């Protein structure tokens, strides 16, 4: 899912409208995903190998019978070295097939546990916040709205100055507005709705002064 030109325009307009009444700064970022999850694919490939070993250990005679059918060597005596070599080759092939099966991003996303997605999105959002917002505004009044589209997850992270005055439960309402529209396939609307909610407390606690200057970009950043 990518954001359309109209959605970009709406989010950017929402940021500009919100910052018109506050010295706070809002940065909106939409990412296709927050991680490639190659380690998850590796874990599944290793699990597939272990399952092969477990099956051979559980029913060794069935494994030998299957080997006889494949090779046509009915009643042949297999040496321990031959069996070990065949098992090793089977494990290597299993690993390769599993890795090939997880090459598409959609497959890796499907196989990744929800808790892992949540942690990776949170980690990426924090990295973005620390690199682009934290400590870069006068009075520590920056807010990051980060949406990771493939994971269907989002994070809202505020600077220390805002956390001192805005109650924690408020952020849950903004997050709910963001995710509600995103689930309906309207991520741009969700981000704009969340920005609209955040604008109120920012204007109340951090009104815009006559000497206020724009410190961070007023547009949607799509990665």
N, C-alpha and C positions, 0 to 999 in steps of 0.2 A: 504494500500500500504506500503510495506517495501522495503528497499534498499537491493539489491543483494550484494554478496561478491565482484563482479567486480566493482559495483558502490562505495562501501566503499573504495576499493583500488584506484579508480580514484580520489575521493575527497581527500583522504589522500595524494596522490601523488601531487595533485594540491596545497595543503597547504604547503607541503615540498618545492616544486619548488618556490612558491611565497616567502617563508621566506628565501630562499637561498640568496636573494638579498636585504633584508630589515631587519631592527631591529624591525619592527612591528611584531605583533603576530596575527594570524588569528585562530579563533576557530569556527569550523563548527558543528552544532548540528541539528539533524533531530529527530523530535518527532512524535509519532503516532497521538497524539492530544494534545491540550493545556489545556483542561478542560473536566470534565465529564458531564457538563451541566445538572446536576440533578435539579438545580433550575429552569431551563427552562421547564423540564418535570413537575415539581410541578406547575408552572404557567399554563401550558396547562391543567393539571388535575383540577385546581381550575376554569379555564375558562369553562371547560365541566360542572362542577357543577352549575356554574352561568347560563349557557345556559338552563339547566334543570329547574331551578327556573324561568327563563324568559319565557320559554314555558308554564309552568303551570300558571304563572300569566297572560299570554296573552290569553290563551284559557283554562280556568279552567274547563269548562263543558266537553271539549274534553278529558281532563286528567281524569276526573271522569268516563266518558264513557269507556275509555281505561281500567281503573281500574276495572270497572264492567265486561268487557269482560275477563280480566285475571282471576278474582276471581269467575266469574259465578254468582255474586250476583246482578242480573238485578233488577233495581228499589229499591235497598236497600238504606237505609239512613245511610250515613257515618257520624260519629261524628267528631267534630273538632279535638279531640284528636287522633282519628284513622287516619285521613287525614294527620295530622302533623307527626305522627309516620311513616306512609308510605312514606311521602316525605323525611323525614330524612334518612330512610333506602335506598331510591332510590339515594339520594345524596351520601351516603357512598359507595354504589355499583358503581356509576358512577365514583367516585374518584379512587376507587380501580382498575376498569377496565382501566381507563386512565393511571394510573401509570404502570400497567402491559403492556399496549401497548407501553409505552415509555422505557421499559427496554433495548431493543437493542440499542446499541450506534448509529447505522445507523439511527434509527428513531429520536433519540434526535438531531443528527446532522442535519437531514432534517428539523426539526421543529425550529431550532435555527436561529434567524435572522442574516443576514450577518454582520450587524454592531456589534452585540454581539460577533460573532466569531472574528472579527477584534480586538475588545478591549481585548478579552481574550488572543489572540495570542500575542498582544503587551505587555500585562501585564506579561505573562510568559517569553517572551524574555527579558524584562527589569529585571525581577528577576534573570534569568540566567546570564545576563551580570553583574549585581551588585555583584552576589555571586562568579562568576568565573573569571571575567576579569577586572572590573573597579578597578583602582589603583593597579593592580598586575603586571604591566609592567613598566620598566624603561622609563620614559618620557611619560607615558599614551598613549601608541601606540597599544592598543588592538582593535580588530574588531570581532564582533560576527555575524555569518551568521546563522540564525535560521529559519528552515523550519518546519511548522506544516502540516503534510501530510493530515490528515482527513479534516482539514479546508481549504486546498488549499491556504494557506496564508504563508507569510514569513516576516521576519524583518531583517534588517541589521543595527547594532548599533555599532558606533565607539566611542572610547575614546576621551576625551577632546583634547589631543594633536593632533590627526588626524583632528578633526573638525576645528581646527584653520587654517589648510593649504589646506584641500581638499574641494572644493566647494560642496554645498548641491545638485546641480543638478547631480553630478556624481553618487550619490547613487541611483538615479532613474534609470540610465542606468544599473547599476549592478543588481538592483531588477528586471528590465525587462528581463534581460538575465536569471536570476534564474527562474522566473515564466514561461517564454516561454517554456523552456524544461520540466518543471514540468507538465505543462498542457498536454504535449505530452506523459506523462507517463515516463519521464526520469529525475527524481528528482536528481539523482547523477550527471548527465551531467549538469543540471542547476546550481547546487552548484559549480561544477568545473568551469563552464563558469564565474560565478560571481567572484569566487576567482581569476581567470585569469585577469579579469578586475581590480580588487582591487589591484593586485600585482603591476601594473604600478605606480600609485600615491604613494604607500607606498615606492617603491624602489627609486622614485624621491625625495621625501621629507624626508624619513627616511632610507638612505642607510645603509647597514650592515657594522658594524665596525669590526675590527680585534678581539676585545674583546667581541663581542656580544655572548650571550648565549640564549639558547632556554628556554623560561620562561613558555610557555603553550603547551599543547599536540598538535602534528602535525597529528592528525587523526580525522576521522569523529566520532562523538559521537552520537549514536542512542539511544533514550530514549523509 
